[in-house]
């Protein structure tokens, strides 16, 4: 196998990563070529380790290394509230604010008819099961304030309200059409504190 073939294979794989264009892939590839073998090995091992050890929490579908994630296992959390988010990265965004101390439920996406993602492709059935088995007083819907996030929030509100559980939505302060993970901590913290019923 030639050096050019190996380099092109690396460039192709790096180019598949989200947010990495051809120029970024080239910079990363050349950085790795110039790095010592130990540094490259550590990176490769870290990637393999995360793929082998990290999976979804059996309760909330956040990332976990045990059966349940560290948040679900934390006895100091407010177990009467569940914050519903689209992806595990949204949990981290909200946790960084320090404004919320309840539990989470990760849907694994949002309703998007264009992408053929309906309620049945998300972890909504598992959320409803949790509402039936756990003593939950409030569900905070924290999907991104874009069309898909709003569609998902409306669907969840219509489904959950008849169960007698209070349903709220993150307040304004988040930019419409933006993604939750890119919001700064102050904006996201204020949105959590000023959530409203829907």
C-alpha positions as CSV (number, residue, x, y, z in Angstrom):
1,X,0.0,0.0,0.0
2,X,1.5,3.4,-1.0
3,X,1.9,6.4,1.3
4,X,-0.4,8.3,-1.0
5,X,-3.1,5.6,-0.7
6,X,-2.8,5.6,3.1
7,X,-2.9,9.4,3.3
8,X,-5.9,9.5,1.0
9,X,-7.7,6.9,3.1
10,X,-7.1,9.0,6.3
11,X,-8.3,12.2,4.5
12,X,-11.5,10.4,3.3
13,X,-12.3,9.1,6.8
14,X,-11.6,12.5,8.5
15,X,-13.7,14.2,5.8
16,X,-16.7,12.0,6.9
17,X,-16.7,13.7,10.3
18,X,-19.4,16.4,10.9
19,X,-18.0,19.9,10.5
20,X,-14.7,18.7,9.0
21,X,-14.3,20.0,5.4
22,X,-11.5,19.0,3.0
23,X,-9.1,21.8,4.4
24,X,-9.7,20.8,8.0
25,X,-9.3,17.1,7.1
26,X,-6.0,17.9,5.4
27,X,-4.7,19.9,8.5
28,X,-5.6,17.1,10.9
29,X,-4.1,14.5,8.6
30,X,-0.8,16.4,8.3
31,X,-0.8,17.1,12.1
32,X,-1.1,13.3,12.7
33,X,1.6,12.5,10.2
34,X,4.0,14.9,12.0
35,X,3.0,13.7,15.5
36,X,5.0,11.0,17.2
37,X,3.6,7.4,17.0
38,X,2.7,7.5,20.7
39,X,0.4,10.5,20.3
40,X,-1.4,8.8,17.3
41,X,-1.7,5.6,19.3
42,X,-3.3,7.4,22.2
43,X,-5.9,9.0,19.9
44,X,-6.7,5.7,18.2
45,X,-7.1,4.0,21.6
46,X,-9.3,6.8,22.9
47,X,-11.6,6.4,19.9
48,X,-11.8,2.6,20.3
49,X,-12.3,2.8,24.1
50,X,-15.2,5.2,23.8
51,X,-16.8,3.0,21.1
52,X,-16.4,-0.1,23.3
53,X,-17.4,1.4,26.7
54,X,-19.9,4.1,26.2
55,X,-23.5,3.1,25.5
56,X,-27.0,4.5,26.2
57,X,-28.4,4.6,29.7
58,X,-31.2,2.0,30.1
59,X,-33.4,4.6,31.9
60,X,-32.9,8.0,30.1
61,X,-30.9,7.2,27.0
62,X,-28.1,9.6,27.9
63,X,-24.5,8.3,27.4
64,X,-23.4,5.9,30.1
65,X,-20.6,3.5,31.0
66,X,-22.8,1.5,33.4
67,X,-26.4,0.4,33.1
68,X,-27.6,3.8,34.1
69,X,-25.8,7.1,33.6
70,X,-24.3,9.1,36.4
71,X,-27.3,11.5,36.5
72,X,-29.8,8.8,36.9
73,X,-27.7,7.2,39.6
74,X,-27.2,10.5,41.5
75,X,-29.4,10.5,44.7
76,X,-29.2,14.3,45.0
77,X,-31.2,14.9,41.8
78,X,-34.8,16.1,41.9
79,X,-36.6,12.9,40.8
80,X,-40.0,14.7,40.3
81,X,-38.8,16.5,37.1
82,X,-37.7,15.2,33.7
83,X,-36.1,17.5,31.1
84,X,-36.7,16.0,27.7
85,X,-34.0,16.7,25.1
86,X,-33.3,15.6,21.6
87,X,-29.7,14.3,21.9
88,X,-27.2,13.4,24.7
89,X,-25.1,16.5,23.8
90,X,-28.1,18.6,24.9
91,X,-27.9,17.1,28.4
92,X,-24.3,18.4,28.6
93,X,-25.4,21.9,27.4
94,X,-28.0,22.1,30.1
95,X,-25.8,20.6,32.8
96,X,-23.2,23.3,32.1
97,X,-25.7,26.0,33.2
98,X,-26.0,24.6,36.8
99,X,-29.6,25.8,36.7
100,X,-31.3,22.4,36.5
101,X,-31.1,19.5,39.0
102,X,-33.7,17.1,37.9
103,X,-33.6,14.0,35.6
104,X,-33.4,13.8,31.8
105,X,-34.9,11.8,29.0
106,X,-33.1,11.8,25.6
107,X,-35.5,11.2,22.6
108,X,-32.7,10.2,20.2
109,X,-33.7,12.9,17.7
110,X,-36.8,15.0,16.9
111,X,-39.9,14.5,14.8
112,X,-38.9,15.4,11.2
113,X,-41.2,14.2,8.4
114,X,-38.7,15.3,5.8
115,X,-36.2,12.8,7.3
116,X,-38.9,10.2,7.8
117,X,-38.5,10.4,11.6
118,X,-41.9,10.1,13.4
119,X,-42.7,9.6,17.1
120,X,-42.3,5.9,16.7
121,X,-38.6,6.3,15.9
122,X,-37.9,8.2,19.1
123,X,-37.8,7.2,22.8
124,X,-41.3,8.6,23.4
125,X,-42.8,5.2,24.4
126,X,-40.1,4.8,27.0
127,X,-40.8,8.4,28.3
128,X,-44.5,7.6,28.7
129,X,-43.6,4.4,30.6
130,X,-41.4,6.4,33.0
131,X,-44.3,8.8,33.6
132,X,-46.4,5.8,34.5
133,X,-43.9,4.2,36.9
134,X,-42.0,7.2,38.4
135,X,-43.4,10.0,40.5
136,X,-43.0,12.8,38.0
137,X,-44.7,16.1,38.6
138,X,-43.2,18.1,35.7
139,X,-41.9,17.4,32.2
140,X,-39.7,20.2,30.8
141,X,-39.5,20.1,27.0
142,X,-36.0,21.3,26.0
143,X,-35.9,20.6,22.2
144,X,-34.2,23.1,20.0
145,X,-36.4,26.1,19.0
146,X,-36.5,25.2,15.3
147,X,-39.4,23.7,13.3
148,X,-38.6,20.1,14.2
149,X,-38.0,20.9,17.8
150,X,-41.3,22.9,18.0
151,X,-43.2,20.0,16.3
152,X,-41.8,17.5,18.8
153,X,-42.6,19.8,21.7
154,X,-46.2,20.2,20.5
155,X,-46.6,16.4,20.0
156,X,-45.2,15.7,23.5
157,X,-47.4,18.3,25.2
158,X,-50.5,16.9,23.6
159,X,-49.5,13.3,24.6
160,X,-48.4,14.1,28.2
161,X,-51.0,16.6,29.4
162,X,-53.9,14.1,29.6
163,X,-51.7,12.1,32.0
164,X,-52.1,14.9,34.6
165,X,-48.4,15.8,34.5
166,X,-47.4,19.5,34.2
167,X,-45.7,20.2,30.9
168,X,-43.4,23.3,30.4
169,X,-41.2,24.5,27.6
170,X,-37.9,26.4,27.7
171,X,-38.6,30.1,27.6
172,X,-37.5,32.5,24.9
173,X,-33.9,33.6,25.0
174,X,-32.8,30.9,22.7
175,X,-32.5,32.0,19.1
176,X,-35.3,30.6,16.8
177,X,-33.8,28.3,14.3
178,X,-30.7,27.7,16.5
179,X,-29.4,24.5,18.0
180,X,-29.4,24.0,21.8
181,X,-25.8,22.7,22.0
182,X,-24.5,26.1,20.7
183,X,-26.3,28.3,23.2
184,X,-24.2,30.0,25.8
185,X,-24.6,29.0,29.4
186,X,-26.2,32.4,30.5
187,X,-28.9,32.3,27.7
188,X,-29.6,28.6,28.3
189,X,-29.7,29.1,32.1
190,X,-32.2,31.9,31.8
191,X,-34.3,29.9,29.4
192,X,-34.5,27.1,31.9
193,X,-35.4,29.4,34.8
194,X,-38.1,31.2,32.8
195,X,-39.7,28.1,31.3
196,X,-43.4,28.3,30.6
197,X,-46.4,25.9,30.5
198,X,-47.6,24.9,27.1
